[in-house]
């Protein structure tokens, strides 16, 4: 097989790699994640997303990347207002909001949006 037969693959791969290296929209991955202060082990389910709110404790501005431990907010994500008024979820919501100096509505917006 001649060298020319492999050239298009190299060009395509080079173009793809170049696009990844010089992407204008790349954002830094946060060093610290929002998770429960009671968590002693590594969070098994992380989500990285653009934050819909400012998070002063992490120096994150609206639109910047935030890391969120989904395991700690699992029951809150799709919960109705009625579900959130139940003691178990309400206490969890308040504790996590207090941990990160957020209001309950800010935390819910972060979790759901």
Secondary structure, DSSP 8 states (H G I E B T S, - for coil): --THHHHHHHHHHHHHHHHHHT-TT-----SSEE--TT--S--SSEEEEE-SS-BGGGTB-TTSEEEEEGGGGHHHHT--HHHHTSHHHHHHHHHHHHHTT--HHHHHHHHH-
